[in-house]
């Protein structure tokens, strides 16, 4: 029955931008493997040097100490895969917190490029790049405000134009009112120009140069 159907909850995917996240994971794992190799070199080289060198004095004690540490190596290296798995999981979670905002940023910019200025970047509590997303949203708010002001001024210009076009009075009688309407038209045009001048274009209007 429809009333008993459970609403499906979308599964959370940690691979939002797979290529970027795999690169981050590969970089972290590469650094971890490199660190492990240097650690192994620093661990084995002194011990092997002690075992195979004829050191005077307390060489027996040193050799016994070296044997002891070498006997413990299996316990040390058992923990290495566990640590690598844990770091890999943490790297995937961290990359998700970076890739998620980048994915939403990409979608938002595509919508803006299509003329939809109502879009905003919505970031979750633990996402990174919050400062960047907040600044971009503030920029979009200002941009939308400029365009809204321009559209309002344009509406006023169109109303004045329609009013002037509908006049049927003689020129002498309509002159004072016509002057007032023209003044309103001039003010609205000035507001429109001021609002639109807030934008920087890649080429001046009317130059015939396509935007970059």
N, C-alpha and C positions, 0 to 999 in steps of 0.2 A: 504494500500500500504506500501511497505517496507520503502519507503523514508519518509513517514509520521509517522512511528512508533517512539514512544518516548523511549529513553533509560532508562531502569529501574535503579533507584538508590538504592543500598542496604540499608535497614533500619539499623539504629544504635541500637545495642543491648547493654544495660547496664549490662546484666548478662553474662559476659564473663566466669568467673569461679564462678558459682552459689554458690557452697558450701562455698567457702571462703567469698564471699560477704555477704551471709546470716549470717554467723558467725559474721562478723564485725558489721552488722546491729543489730543483737541480742545483741551483747556486748554493743553497744552504747545505745540501748533502755533499757537494764538492768541497765546501769549506770544512765540513765535519770530517770527511775522509782525509783531507790534507792535514788537519790537526791531529787526527789519529795516527797518521804515518810519522809525523814529527814526534808525537808522544811515544810511539813504539821505538823510534830511533833513540830518543833520550832515555828510554827505559832499558833497552837491551844493550846498547853500546857500552855503558860503564860496567854492567854486570859481566858481559862477555870478556871485556878487557881485563877485569880482575881474575876471571877464571883461567884465562889462557896466557897470562903474563906472570913472570917470575918476580913477584914483589917481595922485597926484603921485609924483615921484621914481622909484622902482624898479618902476613899474607894468609895464614890458615884461617884466622878469624874473618878476614875479608871474604875469603872463598866460601866459608860457611854461610856468611850473610848473603852472598850472591846466590848461593844455592837455595836459600830460604825464599828470597824474593822471586826466583825463577819458578819455584814450586807453587807460588801463589798466582802465577800469571793466568792460569786457566779460570780462576775466579774473576780476575780483572777483565779478561776478554769476553767472558759470558755476559757481562753487563753492557758491553759495547753495542751489540745489536738492539738491546732493550732501549738504551739511550738514543740510538739512531731512530728507532720507531717513534719514540716519544717526541723527539725533535721534529721528525717528519710530520706528525699529527699537528703539532703546534704551528709549524710552518704553513700547513694547509689552512688552518684556522686564521692565522695572521694574513695570509694572502687573500683569503675570502673577504676579510675586513677591508682590504685595499681594493681588490678587484670589484667588489660589489658597488662601492661609490663610483668607480671609474665606469662601470657598465651603466649605472643610472645617469651619470654625467653625459655619456655618449648619447643615450636615448633622448635626454633633455635637449642637448645641442641640436640633434636632428630635428626635433619638434620645433625649436626656435628657428632653424633654417627654413622650415616650411611655413613660418609666420605665426606659430602658436606661442604667444608670450605668456600664456596662463600657466605654463609648465614651471614647476619648481623641483629642486633636488630634495628628496626626502631621505635622510640618512637615519640609520638605526642607532641605538644607544652606544654600542661598542664599535661602530664603524670609524675608520680613520678618515682623514681629509675633511673633517667637520668644518674647520676654519675656511677652507677653500670653498666648500659648498655654501656656507653662510654668506661669504662675500659675493659669490655668483648670484645667489638669490636676491641679495640687496641690489646688485647691479640690474637684475631683471625687474625688480620693483621700480627702480628709477626709470628704466627704459620704458616700462609699461605706462608709468605716470606721464612721461614726456609725450608718448604717442596718444594717450587719452586726452591730454591737454590740446594737442594738435587737432585731434578729431572733433573735440568740442568747439574749438575755434572755427574749424571748417564747417561744422553744422551751423554756426552763427552766420558765417559768410553766406551759406546757401539760403538761410532764412531771409537775410537782408536782400539778397539778390531776387528771391521769389517775391518779396514784398514790393521791391522797386518795379519788377516786371508787371505786377498786377495793378499798378497805379494807372488811373485813367483821367486824373485831374489835368486842367490846363497847366502849362509850364509855369506861368506866373503865380498861380495859387499854390502849386506843389513845391515851389522853390525852397521855402524854409524847411519843410519836412524832408525834402530830398537831400538837403544839406546835412541834416541830422542823421539820416540813414547812411549817407556816404561816410560820415564821421564814424559811425558804428562799424561800417564795412572796413574802414581803414584800421581801426583799433583791432578788429578781429583778425585782419590779415597780419598785423604786427605781432599779435599773440601767436599766430600760426608760424610765422617766420622765426620768432624767438624759440618756440618749442622745437622746431625742426633743426635749428642751428646748434642744438645740443649734441647732434650726431656728427661724427667725422666720417666722411666718405672717402673711398679709395680714389675717386676721380670727381671733379666738380660737376654738378648737374648741367646737362646740356653740352658736355664736352665731346660726347660720342664715344668716350673710352669705356669699354665694358668693365664692370667691377671685377676685382681680383678674386 
